[in-house]
Structures are given as C-alpha cells and as structure tokens.
Amino acid sequence: MKLITVSGPPSSGKTSVLANVIRVLHGEGRQVGVVKFDCLATDDDERYAALDVPVRVGLSGNLCPDHYFVSNIDDCVRWGVGEGFDLLISESAGLCNRCSPHIRGVLAICVIDNLMGINTPKKVGPMLKMADIVVITKGDIVSQAEREVFAFKVRQANSKARILHVNGITGQGAYELTTLLNDAADVPTLEGGALRFTLPAALCSYCLGETRIGDDFQEGNIRKIKV
C-alpha cells in the first residue's frame, strides 16, 4: 500500500483537491482510503463518504495536532493495509503553520492558496519547506502576475519541491497530480520510521491546564520575548 501525507493551512482547498484526485484514481480502478486529522471538528468525512471512500477521523482536541498525528499514524497504516487499499491518504490542517506532519520516505504534499498573501510561504514551516509537492489553489481568483509572484515565493521557501496549480472546483490539474502519486513508496508499516522534522516543542504549565497569567504560574519549557 502506498501512503501520502497531505497538509496545509485551513481552507486552502486540501479536501477539494483530494476529491478530484480520488475521482481520477477511482476511474483507474484503484482503492483509496483517507484518514482525516483535525482539532475540534470536521465534516470532511461526509464529503469523502459521498465519494464512496472509506474514511477515519481523528480529532486531537486539546492536544497538539502533530503529537496526536505521530501517535496514531502507524495504527492508521495498519488499518489501510488490512483493508487492502492501494493508496492511503493522510490529510491534516496546519493550524499554526509550524506543523511537521511529513515522514521520511513517504510522499509529502502541501496545499497552499493564492489568497493567503505573497509573503505567506516564508511564514509556513516544515509542512511547506519539507514537502515533495506543493499544490497551489485558487489561481482562478487572482491575476496571472499574482500567480507567478506567489509561485516564486513558494519556490524560494522550497527549492526542491514540484509546484502544481490545481483548481479544486473544476479539477483542472488534478490528473497531473495523480500521476505523481505513482512515485509514492509502498509502506507496509511505519514502525521505526522517522519524521522529516522535529515537532513543535512545549511542555509547560499551560500544557497541563494552567489558565492564570504571570511569571508565578509559568513553569517548564518557556520562551520569553525581549521587551
């Protein structure tokens, strides 16, 4: 079974892009499963179910989404192997732009949209900078010049990635993306594997439920701003 990780900021069009990719894969007779990681709630599982795609949802709640992801992704791979999928897609939202959901040896995709501002790519962390493929969406809403500048900024942030433009509504560009998924490695298990980059680090009093503000209530991994 092949595995890919798909990440990107909220509302960048990840699910719409994947829906079009899945339609192409189904047309080729391939069996696809999806694992959707989110924080508080999602209805994307209903969109996948409407495409006749087996889907599992993981909500991290008050835990760091990345830590929740890495604690569960191997179980998800075992589920996909047991179901006999040709391809398992892991989709997660990079809510803080620092997220690091990509795994060594596993094809990694980041979805980002033209409406986020031209300086956004340099503000996005490992989920963009460590991706193998960067998909840019919503190009139909901006001018050609804006598309080219935004793509240039993406190239500056990740010079090695393949950059594709995909329209999540019409599906334009989805077929080309689908052909690149053939490069994904077979992943029977992730046991002993490793992330491409370290996760966001924090173990402080607020992680453990503290709500009061002030130095007297701050313990553990604390970083202070210089003022």
N, C-alpha and C positions, 0 to 999 in steps of 0.2 A: 504494500500500500504506500502511495505517495502522500506526503504531508507538506502543506504550505502554511506559513503564518502570515496573516493579513492584519495590518494595524493602520492607525491614522486618527487624526483628531475627530471629535464628534461631528456628525453631519457633513462629513467630507464626501460622502457618497459610497462608502465601502459596500454596504449591502446591495445597493442598486447595481454597482459594478459586478459584484459576485453573482447576482441573479442572472445577469446577461451571460456571464461566463458559464454558469451552470446549465443554461438552456443549450449552449453550444455543446457542452460535454454530454448532456443527455442525448442530443442529436447524434453523437458519435457512439452511443450505447454504453457510456461509462457510468459507473455507480459512484455517487458522491455523497459524503456526509459532512455536516457542519457542526462545529462547536462554537457557540457564541458566548464570549466573556464580556460582562458588563459590571456596573457597580450596583445600582439600586433597582433598575427595572429595564425591561426591553420587550418590544413586541415584534422584533425581527424574526423570532422563531415562527411566528404566524406567516410571515412572508415566505420563509423557506418551506414551511409545510405546504403552502399553496402551490409550490413547485414540485411537490412530492419528494422532498429532500428530508431524510432523517436528520434530526437536529437535537442537540443537547444544549441547555443553557446553564451557565454558571454565573451567579451574582456574588460579588465579593463583599457586599455590604460595607461594614466599617473597616475592612482590611484593605491594604494596598493591593490594587488590581494586579500588579506584576507578581507580587508574592503569591497571591491566590492562583494566578496562571501557572507559575512554575511548580506549584504544589499539586496541580491537577492534570497537567497536560499529558503526562505519561499514562494516566488512567484513561484519558480520552483516546490516546493512540491504541491502547489495548481494546477499547470499545470498537474503534474503527476496524481494526484487524479482525476482531470477532464477527463483525457484521459483513466482512468481505468487501469493503469499499475499495474502489480503485484509487480514490483520492479523498483525503480528509482535509477540510479547510478549518483552520482556527482563526476566528475573527475577534479582534479586541480593539476597544477605543482607547486612544492615548489621551486620557483626560488631562494630564498635567504636562504633556509634550515631552516629558523626561522618560517615558516608559521604554522598557527594553524587552520586548516580547519575542525577539528573534533568536534562533537556536543554530549553533554551528552545524553545517551540513544539511540544513533544512531550508528550502527556498523561501525567501522572505520578501514580502511585498508591503509597501507603504502607500496609502492613498491620501492625497492632499489636494485641496481645491484652489482654483484661481482666485476665489473671492476672499482669501484669508489675508491678503496683503503681500506685497513683493518681498518684505523683509522677514516673513514668517519662516521660510525654510531654515534660516540660520538660527532661529529660536527653537527649532524642533530637535530633540536629542537622538538617541540611538535608533528609535523606530524609523527615522528617515535616514540618518547617516550610516546605518548598518544594513540597509535594505539592498537586496539584489535588483529589485524592480521598483520604480517609483511611478505610480499612476496618478496623473493629473486630471481632475474632473472639472466640470462646469466651464469648459472653454467656450461654450456657445454663448455665454453671458458677457464675456469681455472681448475686447478688440484683439486683432492679431498681434499688435505690438505688445499688449499686456501679456498675452500668452507667451510670447517669445522672451520677454523680460523675466517672467515668473519661472519659466523653464531654465533660464540661465542661472537664476538664483538657486534653483534645485541642484543644478549641475555643480555649482560652487560648494554646496553643502555635501554632496555625494558624487564625486567624480567618476566612480566606478559603476554606478547603477545604470540599468537600461531605463530610459524615460519613455513612457507611453501616455498618449492622450486618449481618454475613454469617456464617451458620453453615456452617463448612467441611465438616461431616459430612452434614447434611441438605440443604444447598444453599439454605436459606432466605435470601433477599436477593440471590442471585446474578443473578437475572433483572434486577432493578433496576440492579445494577452493569453488566450487559451493555448495557443501553440507554444508559448514559452513555458507553460506548466509541464510540458513533457520533459523539461530539464530537472524537474524535482526528483529528489532521491527517494528510493524505497526506504521506508522507515518501519521496521518491524517492532522496534521498541526504542524508547529514549533513555532507558536505564543506563547510567554512566555518561550520558551526553552532557553538554555544557551550553550555557547561554553565550551569545556573542559579546555581551557587555554586562557589567555588574548592574544589579537592580538598584533603584532608589533606596538609600540607606537612612533609617531612622529607628531608634529605639529610645523613646523619651517618655516623660511623664504624660504627655498628651496622647501618645500611642496607647497608654494604659488607662485612659479615661479621664485624665485631669482636664478640668474646664476653666480653672481660675488662672488669671493673667498676673504675671510678675515673676521676678527672679527667684523668689522664695518657693515657687511652685514648678520651677523648671529643673529637671534632672535628666541625666542620660546624654544621648547624642544631640547636643545643642550647638547651633552655629549662630553667632550674633553679628548683626550688621554694624559697620563702623559709622558712628554718628558723632 
